[in-house]
Amino acid sequence: MSFLPVHPSPKKPDFILPAKACDAHCHVFGPASQFPYAAERKYTPHDAPKEQLFALHKHLGFERSVLVQASCHGTDNSAMIDMLEAGEGRYRGVAVVGEDLSKADVQRMHEAGVRGIRFNFVRRLVDIKPAAFYRRMAELIAPFGWHIIVYFESQELEDIYSLLMDLPTPLAIDHMGRPDVSLGLSHPNFLRICELVENRPDTWVKVGCLERMTRREPPYEDVIPFARKVVEQFPERVLWGTDWPHPNMKSHMPDDGALVDTIPLIATTDALQQKLLVDNPARLYGFED
């Protein structure tokens, strides 16, 4: 299956990011010649190496970033850690781990800048593991102060709700839990996401990725009310990221500068923008001034 290449010339955003703004969700892919993709992967992306991401962040105005290990690299976090080591303390990482994870592994990744692991519950992308695996991994990383990013689609939350409530670490919900925006703000699937955040005080939500949920053209006006509601209801626990290089996008390849320009539509005041882009990621990921 072929996928779209990244946008060749993203615009310079009209929205000026605040100092120390953080792109809290992006990926680095390969290059495959140096960092091969996992044999068990369910998609093969275009290479998107660290040099390209460094240049993009400079162009957009991000001073900090969080790299999230994607499923195409499996549990080999080498490409992500390579970028952390080149990032001069401005980057943090979220790893994908396997059964053989040890305390020593966590310590080594912590020293490189990793601050969490990712659990992917999207069945079309990965094979779901037994609940005992997720609990054991959470117990192993908890002493390091790490958190868990959980990726699911809204209709899947009901099946994993009790597991997520019981995990002994903070959580961060990827892509707002992927609600079906055509069903409206009052649909039980979206309300269940808000309920999880309400009932679990150490749960964070990433409110980017409008382009994955939309049924419309940019600026994705059908998704903006969902993101704005989460930002206004949980201003201390929201994050925003580009999701560059937008793996598995088939409808269109978003312009990352235009994505940045959606931020003031979902965080409508300077105070909310400061929390979303600077204060919240600094608190969760331990960025130092």
Residue pairs with C-beta under 8 A, 6 or more apart in sequence:
1 43
1 44
3 43
3 44
3 45
3 46
3 247
3 248
3 249
3 250
4 246
4 249
4 250
4 252
4 253
5 46
5 253
6 46
6 48
6 52
6 244
6 245
6 246
6 253
7 253
7 254
7 255
7 256
10 56
10 59
10 60
10 255
10 256
10 257
10 258
11 255
11 257
11 258
12 59
12 257
13 60
13 61
13 257
13 258
13 260
13 261
14 261
15 260
15 261
15 263
15 264
16 61
17 60
17 61
17 62
17 260
17 263
17 277
18 270
18 273
18 274
18 277
18 278
19 63
19 278
20 63
20 64
20 278
20 282
20 287
20 289
21 61
21 62
21 63
21 64
21 277
21 278
22 62
22 63
22 64
22 65
22 66
22 239
22 277
22 278
22 281
22 282
22 285
22 287
23 57
23 60
23 62
23 64
23 65
23 66
23 240
23 241
23 242
23 244
24 65
24 66
24 206
24 208
24 239
24 240
24 241
24 281
24 285
25 66
25 68
25 174
25 206
25 208
25 209
25 239
25 240
25 241
25 242
25 243
26 53
26 65
26 66
26 67
26 68
26 241
26 242
26 243
26 244
26 245
27 48
27 67
27 68
27 69
27 70
27 80
27 243
27 244
27 245
27 247
28 48
28 49
28 50
28 53
28 67
28 79
28 80
28 82
28 83
29 37
29 45
29 46
29 47
29 48
29 49
29 70
29 72
29 73
29 79
29 245
29 247
30 36
30 37
30 45
30 47
30 48
30 49
30 79
31 47
31 49
32 47
34 79
35 73
35 76
35 78
35 79
35 82
36 76
37 44
37 45
37 72
37 73
37 74
38 71
38 72
38 73
38 74
38 75
38 76
39 74
40 74
41 71
41 72
41 73
41 74
42 71
42 72
42 124
42 125
42 126
43 71
43 72
43 125
43 247
43 248
44 72
45 70
45 72
45 245
45 247
46 245
48 244
48 245
50 79
50 82
50 83
50 86
52 245
53 65
53 83
53 244
53 245
54 86
54 87
56 242
56 244
56 256
57 63
57 65
59 257
60 242
60 256
60 257
60 260
61 260
63 90
64 90
64 91
64 92
64 281
64 282
64 285
64 287
65 87
65 90
65 91
65 92
66 91
66 92
66 93
66 94
66 115
66 241
66 281
66 285
67 80
67 83
67 84
67 91
67 92
67 93
67 94
68 80
68 93
68 94
68 118
68 149
68 174
69 77
69 80
69 93
69 94
69 95
69 96
69 118
70 96
70 247
71 96
71 120
71 125
71 126
72 247
73 79
73 80
73 96
74 96
75 95
75 96
75 97
75 98
77 93
77 95
77 96
77 109
77 114
80 93
80 95
80 114
81 93
81 109
81 112
81 113
81 114
83 91
83 93
84 91
84 92
84 93
84 112
84 113
84 114
85 112
85 113
87 113
89 113
89 288
91 113
92 113
92 114
92 115
92 285
92 286
92 287
93 109
93 112
93 113
93 114
93 115
93 116
94 114
94 115
94 116
94 117
94 118
94 149
95 109
95 114
95 116
95 117
95 118
96 117
96 118
96 120
97 105
97 117
97 137
99 133
101 137
101 140
103 140
106 140
106 141
106 144
106 146
107 144
110 144
110 146
114 146
115 145
115 146
115 147
115 284
115 285
115 286
116 141
116 146
116 147
116 148
116 149
116 172
117 137
117 141
117 146
117 148
117 149
118 148
118 149
118 150
118 151
118 174
119 134
119 137
119 148
119 149
119 150
119 151
120 126
120 151
121 128
121 150
121 151
121 152
121 156
121 160
122 151
122 152
122 153
122 156
122 178
123 156
125 248
131 163
134 163
134 167
135 163
135 166
135 167
137 148
138 148
138 167
138 168
138 169
139 168
141 148
141 169
142 168
142 169
145 286
146 169
147 169
147 170
147 171
147 172
147 202
147 204
147 284
148 167
148 169
148 170
148 171
148 172
149 171
149 172
149 173
149 174
150 160
150 164
150 171
150 172
150 173
150 174
151 174
151 175
152 160
152 173
152 174
152 177
152 178
153 177
153 178
154 177
154 178
154 179
154 180
154 189
154 190
154 192
154 193
155 180
155 189
157 164
157 177
157 189
157 192
157 193
157 196
158 192
161 192
161 196
164 171
164 196
164 200
165 196
165 199
165 200
169 202
170 202
170 203
170 204
170 284
171 200
171 202
171 203
171 204
172 203
172 204
172 205
172 206
172 239
172 284
173 193
173 196
173 197
173 203
173 204
173 205
173 206
174 206
174 209
175 206
175 208
175 209
175 212
175 213
175 243
176 193
176 205
176 206
176 207
176 209
176 213
176 226
176 227
176 230
177 190
177 193
177 205
178 212
178 213
179 187
179 189
179 190
179 193
179 213
179 226
180 187
180 189
180 213
181 213
181 214
181 215
181 222
181 223
181 226
182 215
182 222
183 189
183 190
184 190
185 225
185 226
185 229
190 226
193 205
194 229
194 230
194 233
196 203
197 203
197 204
197 205
197 230
197 233
197 234
197 237
203 237
204 237
204 238
204 239
204 280
204 284
205 230
205 234
205 237
205 238
205 239
206 238
206 239
206 240
206 241
207 227
207 230
207 231
207 238
207 239
207 240
207 266
207 276
208 227
208 239
208 240
208 241
208 242
208 243
208 259
209 241
209 243
210 219
210 220
210 223
210 224
210 227
210 259
210 262
211 218
211 220
211 243
211 246
211 249
211 252
211 254
211 259
212 243
212 249
213 220
213 222
213 223
213 226
214 220
214 222
214 223
215 222
216 222
218 254
218 255
218 258
218 262
219 258
219 261
219 262
219 265
220 262
224 262
224 265
224 266
227 266
228 265
228 266
228 267
228 268
230 238
231 238
231 266
231 267
231 272
231 276
232 272
235 272
235 275
235 276
236 275
236 280
237 280
238 267
238 275
238 276
238 280
239 276
239 280
239 281
239 284
240 263
240 266
240 267
240 276
240 277
242 256
242 259
242 260
244 256
246 253
246 254
263 273
263 276
263 277
264 273
267 273
267 275
267 276
267 277
281 287
282 289
